[in-house]
Amino acid sequence: MDSNKKYWKGLEELNQTPAFIESNKGEFAEPIPVEDVLNEAGLSTRTPRRDFLKALGFGLGAVTLAACNRTPIHKAVPYVIKPEEVTPGIPNFYASSFNGQSVLVRTREGRPISIEANPNAIGLNQGTDAPTVASVLDLYDMSKLQNPQIGGKDVEWAKLDSTVIASLDKAAAAGKQITIVSNTVNSPTTLATIARLATKYPTTSHIQVDAISYGGIIEANRNSFGKAVIPSYHFANAQVVVSVAADFLGSWLAGEEHTQDYIKNRDYKSLKNGKMSRHIQFESGLSMTGSNADVRIAIKPSEEGAVLIALYNEITGQTIAGGTTNAKAQTAIKLAAKELANAKGAAVVVAGSNDINTQALVNAINTQLGAYGAIIDLDNYSKQYQGSDAAFQQFLATAKAGQVGVAFFLNSNPIYDYFNAGDVKAALAKVDFTLSFADRADETASELKAIAPASTFLESWGDASSKEGLFTIVQPTINPVFNTRQVEQSLLVWAGDTTSIYDFVKLNWEANILPGTGKVWKDILQSGFVYKGSSTGSSYSANVDVNSVASAIVNDSKKIAGAVELKLYESTVMRDGRYANNAYLQELPDPVSKVTWDNYAAINPKFAEELGLGENGKVTVEANGQSIDLPVVLQPGQTMGTVSVALGYGRTKVGKAGNEVGKNAFPLASLINGTVQLAAQAKVFKAVGTYELAQTQTHHTIEGRNIIRETTFAKYLKDPNSESGRFADSHKTYDLWNKFEQPGHKWVMAIDLNACTGCGSCIVACNVENNIPVVGRDEVRRRREMHWLRIDRYYTIEENGTKFTKEKEIADIQDFENVTVVHQPMLCQHCEHAPCETVCPVLATVHSSEGLNHMAYNRCFGTRYCANNCPYKVRRFNWFNYWNDSRFDNYLNNEFTQLVLNPDVTTRSRGVMEKCSMCIQRIQGGKLQAKIENRKLKDGDVKMACQAACSANAIIFGDANDPESEVSKALRNERVYYVLEEINVQPNIGYMTKVRNTFEA
């Protein structure tokens, strides 16, 4: 059944540009670099045929052997006295915590190699975000400091301690302030050690400031409810969600936890019960959340407050001045308000603005909707963002006045991520002694007098409390790799307390956290968490002077309104920049633009045309007296007259992988009414030169084939098979392959397009689990990314309510604001009739009796026939020995960093084809465990890395021969279809039709 929509991956494909046609017309992206291979073998590039055959007589074995000869020899040393808890070849799992999420750390022979969510935890117990999965690489980062430093030179800890204590004593004697500047700290242990230091030095104060501020929500809640907190949001209880520029599935607050909740009303189980929430998004730039919305309306940043005023008026029947005049938005607002009112008690409005008045108005709207309690929980509130912009401003003023004697910086880098770095430097110059706990000499630490490098969470004892009543433990999985020390231990030493950090954490838990829980210390080490919160929140009513608030919103909106408006946003991949040296994250494509290794100026294609910008163009973006030059992305969905730029890039002192990647956009922010604002009036000029971004999206074209199936909720309710193509006209098929019985297991997968948000954590998890190399910006530009799993992003246009069909001319499009998006994970489909197997001349790729397509790496010599014959373009060719080639020194070319590699998976050499193996090592591990326990393998014993990382449960894996397995039930769903089913390769991965709960329903 053909879809009546036209889907396209990028503007190159939609417009069929000459460059796109040229890059996709050949058999491969580019030929094998024969000259490089011959040069490495010591042969001339003008080699006679006989010598050429001599060089390649063993496939690429000669090249591989030459590489091996250059590798140092290391002797294996067996355990003489084996640690009791370590069995070679068997992983150990430790409960720990990362950014407040309870996780399980998998170690092999004493080294951490991967991280997954703790399935038994309260809150987020399914999946993780990409930074969590990638964080294991940071342990082995060679850019970190290996010793404490004073004045840029290594010293012993004793020397640093005596210097710090002397400075503290001097400040105390002079009556000067001792200030600890940190990002949000929700660790009970860390707060207790700060209090211990303050006991010895009473002038100690603790200032919390976050690079991405949520002070507007905190202060609005203080004014509205008398509670200066950020609430928890339970989207599972909402049938109607209206978001005004809040990327709540991405980087806004607890994105992955919101995803887990949000999907419960939209996945195949919910649809099977005839239920689906409705999500309406107003925003300027196309965010990950906006790409998943049922209805999305493009607005300017200055219109966000006006949209909320209009919503309030429609819901309450009032006529408060300041409502939007955007004609497109007005229609949507009326419909959204009607939906919200009809779903009172099960409806919520969220806003991404950091403006106090805007958030106060949101509180008033949610009070009208009865959202407090079941959906917005002010009792079990979030502790993830507690920073105060006003408190940091006061610190800077006090420091400039010479009243601060000592300043410590904990997980804080304001010279990079504060909008006015000059102000910070001026303040620090007046402080007598400054120290950072950074693990490297970053932008701020390098300007200070001393650095006390902190251990990573994988080397530390500690805890976190990311939500009221929820406490998670942090326990070390390896001894400190370098000569580092926990922040908490340093604070205890400087406070004159000789207690070890392990004893301090244990005693603090036993005295203040465990009483009344029925748990003991050993229980927590095994479970990883304890929850003491209430089950549901109480109902609240906001105290808001709506007229006064609306008037302030109108006035503040004028400060950012203009012909061109800038919107800064936190990247879901790079976040605030703290993970910039993590190569896994740098190479993870942005969920919407699919750009890697850069940030950029996202501009509407029609607006770019007016500015005279084209492909690979560059612009100068000016705002708040600052300017930066950026490459341009012509972004469908971007509001006309706006430009969006991601924060978290432009680091200069973070490490080889992250230095000089992108541009720092924090200086373009400003302070309005005491809170940092990420929107501004702007000017955009065409800059000199061109710049080619490393963008993965159109590397594999679908050539107009029917890949995506999409329907509306109304159509689905009438006919569950709607648009799935399940009952298309049957036709006789002819097979080139014989049929074989699969009596044991048959491993298959189901992917729910309604659940997948496109976040990409599955990609990073796949990289970590399967030792997939990072290749860098230049190689991605050459279409050589190695990801076994990719998430394809497809656009389709809806113009004035009419679907953009195949017959509609591109020239008829007024603008590119109204696009809808579908995210589709694409990996090896493990076809029963696999085209790759037929054409391999050396049987390197073969089919197993359990339905998997295997790769025998030592057989493959790189003909790439299989890649050419694969209709899904999911096979990857190893162009280089990424593990030890100096061109890839941002990643695994040193022995220390290679400790992150999973020993269960072979590292592939140059000239070998590779692709998804369905984590065969995990399948075998599950079988072995069942055998040890003398039982049959049961559903859930085996989880793919991608499946374990998905907080939306969009990926379901299991045994099709077990009719009661979750995957069997999922694949019996009426929405299931198989990509390119018409070519009869019989893939073992089924997709579920995308369903949108549009207004037409």
Secondary structure, DSSP 8 states (H G I E B T S, - for coil): ---SS--BSSHHHHHT-HHHHHHHHSSSSS---HHHHHHHTT--TT--HHHHHHHTTTTTHHHHHHHHHTS--------SS--TT--TTS-EEEEEEETTEEEEEEEETTEEEEEEE-TT-SS--S---HHHHHGGGGGG-TTS-SS-EETTEE--HHHHHHHHHHHHHHHHHHT-EEEEEES----HHHHHHHHHHHHHSTTEEEEE--SS--HHHHHHHHHHHS--SEEEE-GGG-SEEEEES--TTTTSSSHHHHHHHHGGGTSHHHHHTT---EEEEEESS--HHHHT-SEEEE--GGGHHHHHHHHHHHHH----S-----HHHHHHHHHHHHHHHHTTTSEEEEE----HHHHHHHHHHHHHHT-BTTTEEEEEEE-S----HHHHHHHHHHHHTT-EEEEEEES--HHHHSS-HHHHHHHHTT-SEEEE--SS--TTGGGSSEE-----GGG--EEEEEETTEEEEE--SS--SSS---HHHHHHHHTT----HHHHHHHHHHHHTSTTTT--HHHHHHH-EEE-S-SS---------HHHHHHHHHHHHHHH-SSSEEEEEEBTTTBTTTTTT-HHHHTS--TTT-EES---EEE-HHHHHHTT--TT-EEEEEETTEEEEEEEEE-TT--TTEEEEEES---SSS-TTTTT-S---GGG-EEETTEEESEEE-EEEE-SS----EE-GGGS--TT-----EEEHHHHHH-TTTTT-TTS-------SS------S--EEEEEETTT-----HHHHHHHHHTT-----HHHHHTT----SSEEEEEEEEEETTEE--TTS-GGG---S-SEEEEEEEE-----TT-HHHHH-TT--EEE-TTS-EEE-TTT-----HHHHH-TT---EE--S-TTT-GGGTTSS-STTGGGGS-TTS----TT-EE-----HHHHHHHHHHHHHTTS---TTS---HHHHH-TT--EEEEETT-TTSHHHHHHTSTTEE-TTGGG----SEEEE-EEE--TT-
